[in-house]
């Protein structure tokens, strides 16, 4: 199986756990293409989706070989986790 491009929209929400409130990812949404993911980012920006923040990410995936390319952040809005190196 050849490598394919995957684009996802990853929303984040604030969740209260005891006395702490933490930022958590919700279910990632697989998008048709980068434009679809960026439209979803705009919906968050316009207040049409009730989340703390979101990212649109593209990467190359070869599931059969277990290879995952470096993720490319296409767009970001609101509160999202900091990138960890």
Backbone as CSV, one residue per row, in Angstrom:
resi,resn,N_x,N_y,N_z,CA_x,CA_y,CA_z,C_x,C_y,C_z
1,UNK,0.846,-1.186,0.000,0.000,0.000,0.000,0.885,1.241,0.000
2,UNK,0.588,2.159,-0.846,1.372,3.387,-0.949,0.967,4.370,0.151
3,UNK,1.856,5.292,0.405,1.575,6.326,1.396,0.454,7.232,0.883
4,UNK,-0.393,7.662,1.788,-1.491,8.556,1.438,-1.445,9.788,2.330
5,UNK,-2.029,10.850,1.850,-2.101,12.083,2.632,-3.351,12.037,3.501
6,UNK,-3.191,12.375,4.777,-4.313,12.444,5.704,-4.410,13.864,6.231
7,UNK,-5.620,14.362,6.302,-5.874,15.688,6.861,-6.900,15.517,7.968
8,UNK,-6.579,16.021,9.155,-7.521,15.923,10.259,-7.772,17.287,10.885
9,UNK,-8.936,17.396,11.483,-9.332,18.549,12.271,-9.370,18.054,13.706
10,UNK,-8.533,18.635,14.567,-8.439,18.197,15.960,-8.952,19.286,16.897
11,UNK,-10.170,19.117,17.447,-10.685,20.098,18.403,-10.232,19.783,19.835
12,UNK,-10.193,20.815,20.655,-9.821,20.696,22.068,-10.879,21.370,22.927
13,UNK,-11.138,20.793,24.105,-12.110,21.361,25.044,-11.485,21.409,26.442
14,UNK,-12.020,22.295,27.269,-11.613,22.347,28.668,-12.439,21.329,29.436
15,UNK,-11.788,20.532,30.282,-12.473,19.523,31.083,-12.085,19.693,32.540
16,UNK,-13.086,19.722,33.396,-12.833,19.876,34.828,-12.631,18.497,35.438
17,UNK,-11.499,18.312,36.093,-11.200,17.065,36.794,-10.857,17.410,38.239
18,UNK,-11.805,17.192,39.104,-11.595,17.571,40.504,-11.497,19.084,40.622
19,UNK,-10.373,19.563,41.124,-10.165,21.015,41.273,-9.434,21.622,40.090
20,UNK,-8.963,20.774,39.191,-8.193,21.265,38.043,-9.048,21.279,36.780
21,UNK,-8.710,22.185,35.908,-9.309,22.225,34.587,-8.185,22.012,33.587
22,UNK,-8.353,21.009,32.720,-7.298,20.684,31.767,-7.833,20.751,30.338
23,UNK,-6.932,21.005,29.413,-7.264,21.044,27.996,-7.128,19.629,27.445
24,UNK,-8.208,19.121,26.842,-8.197,17.756,26.319,-8.626,17.725,24.866
25,UNK,-8.034,16.822,24.072,-8.503,16.656,22.692,-9.820,15.888,22.693
26,UNK,-10.680,16.197,21.751,-11.879,15.396,21.533,-11.616,14.539,20.300
27,UNK,-12.612,13.864,19.809,-12.432,12.980,18.653,-11.956,13.772,17.435
28,UNK,-10.885,13.292,16.812,-10.371,13.923,15.601,-11.331,13.643,14.450
29,UNK,-11.461,14.610,13.544,-12.340,14.476,12.390,-11.483,14.358,11.138
30,UNK,-11.660,13.278,10.399,-10.954,13.100,9.144,-11.604,13.992,8.092
31,UNK,-10.792,14.762,7.383,-11.304,15.716,6.397,-10.972,15.254,4.980
32,UNK,-11.787,15.669,4.023,-11.562,15.315,2.610,-10.264,15.894,2.091
33,UNK,-9.989,17.152,2.490,-8.794,17.845,2.011,-8.481,18.993,2.958
34,UNK,-7.406,19.723,2.649,-6.978,20.834,3.506,-8.042,21.919,3.586
35,UNK,-8.732,22.188,2.489,-9.760,23.236,2.480,-10.898,22.894,3.438
36,UNK,-11.284,21.623,3.495,-12.332,21.184,4.411,-11.903,21.432,5.857
37,UNK,-10.667,21.080,6.190,-10.157,21.278,7.543,-10.093,22.767,7.890
38,UNK,-9.668,23.586,6.943,-9.566,25.022,7.198,-10.949,25.669,7.325
39,UNK,-11.958,25.134,6.637,-13.335,25.625,6.823,-13.798,25.372,8.249
40,UNK,-13.428,24.228,8.785,-13.788,23.904,10.171,-13.084,24.847,11.149
41,UNK,-11.828,25.191,10.853,-11.096,26.169,11.678,-11.851,27.507,11.669
42,UNK,-12.318,27.927,10.503,-13.077,29.180,10.389,-14.359,29.127,11.200
43,UNK,-15.022,27.980,11.251,-16.244,27.842,12.043,-15.951,28.055,13.524
44,UNK,-14.805,27.549,13.990,-14.406,27.783,15.385,-14.143,29.275,15.589
45,UNK,-13.406,29.880,14.665,-13.072,31.303,14.745,-14.334,32.172,14.770
46,UNK,-15.354,31.758,13.998,-16.602,32.514,13.928,-17.556,32.199,15.076
47,UNK,-17.170,31.280,15.969,-18.012,30.953,17.113,-19.125,29.967,16.798
48,UNK,-19.056,29.299,15.648,-20.102,28.356,15.260,-19.892,26.963,15.856
49,UNK,-18.672,26.667,16.301,-18.374,25.417,16.994,-17.903,25.767,18.396
50,UNK,-18.470,25.119,19.386,-18.176,25.433,20.781,-17.028,24.560,21.302
51,UNK,-15.810,25.000,21.010,-14.612,24.328,21.510,-13.621,25.390,21.976
52,UNK,-12.647,24.974,22.795,-11.638,25.915,23.286,-10.660,26.303,22.186
53,UNK,-10.406,25.375,21.276,-9.479,25.616,20.188,-9.449,24.430,19.260
54,UNK,-8.705,24.563,18.156,-8.618,23.470,17.190,-7.399,23.645,16.303
55,UNK,-6.975,22.530,15.714,-5.869,22.522,14.757,-6.295,21.735,13.520
56,UNK,-5.801,22.149,12.367,-5.930,21.393,11.130,-4.527,20.893,10.812
57,UNK,-4.389,19.579,10.642,-3.075,18.966,10.468,-3.083,18.041,9.258
58,UNK,-1.982,18.089,8.480,-1.822,17.206,7.321,-0.548,16.391,7.527
59,UNK,-0.603,15.106,7.158,0.584,14.269,7.225,0.464,13.119,6.237
60,UNK,1.598,12.551,5.862,1.646,11.400,4.972,1.691,10.148,5.830
61,UNK,0.845,9.154,5.478,0.724,7.942,6.283,0.815,6.709,5.387
62,UNK,1.618,5.752,5.806,1.643,4.427,5.179,1.363,3.445,6.304
63,UNK,0.077,3.135,6.504,-0.320,2.290,7.631,0.249,0.885,7.540
64,UNK,0.344,0.360,6.335,0.854,-0.998,6.157,2.299,-1.106,6.640
65,UNK,3.098,-0.098,6.337,4.506,-0.094,6.748,4.697,0.502,8.145
66,UNK,3.649,1.154,8.671,3.764,1.792,9.979,4.535,3.097,9.934
67,UNK,4.588,3.736,8.753,5.319,4.996,8.595,4.358,6.174,8.681
68,UNK,4.734,7.131,9.480,3.941,8.351,9.642,4.857,9.539,9.448
69,UNK,4.526,10.390,8.487,5.339,11.558,8.199,5.220,12.618,9.275
70,UNK,6.046,13.617,9.151,6.030,14.745,10.079,4.728,15.523,9.873
71,UNK,3.967,15.781,10.946,2.724,16.527,10.788,2.987,17.984,10.406
72,UNK,2.149,18.494,9.525,2.213,19.893,9.104,0.937,20.579,9.590
73,UNK,1.084,21.562,10.459,-0.075,22.296,10.969,-0.509,23.292,9.901
74,UNK,-1.730,23.114,9.416,-2.276,23.974,8.368,-2.954,25.209,8.941
75,UNK,-3.514,25.059,10.120,-4.208,26.172,10.756,-4.444,25.881,12.217
76,UNK,-4.603,26.932,12.983,-4.763,26.801,14.423,-5.616,27.959,14.911
77,UNK,-6.503,27.688,15.863,-7.347,28.741,16.398,-7.627,28.448,17.871
78,UNK,-7.747,29.488,18.667,-8.086,29.317,20.081,-6.950,28.742,20.894
79,UNK,-7.316,28.018,21.951,-6.353,27.431,22.865,-6.049,26.006,22.437
80,UNK,-4.782,25.734,22.143,-4.324,24.390,21.762,-3.054,24.108,22.541
81,UNK,-2.718,22.818,22.722,-1.479,22.492,23.435,-0.259,23.049,22.703
82,UNK,0.759,23.367,23.472,2.010,23.821,22.868,2.691,22.660,22.177
83,UNK,3.417,22.959,21.113,4.147,21.934,20.384,5.305,21.440,21.231
84,UNK,5.435,20.118,21.326,6.501,19.502,22.121,7.548,18.942,21.164
85,UNK,8.807,19.279,21.402,9.877,18.804,20.512,10.431,17.507,21.023
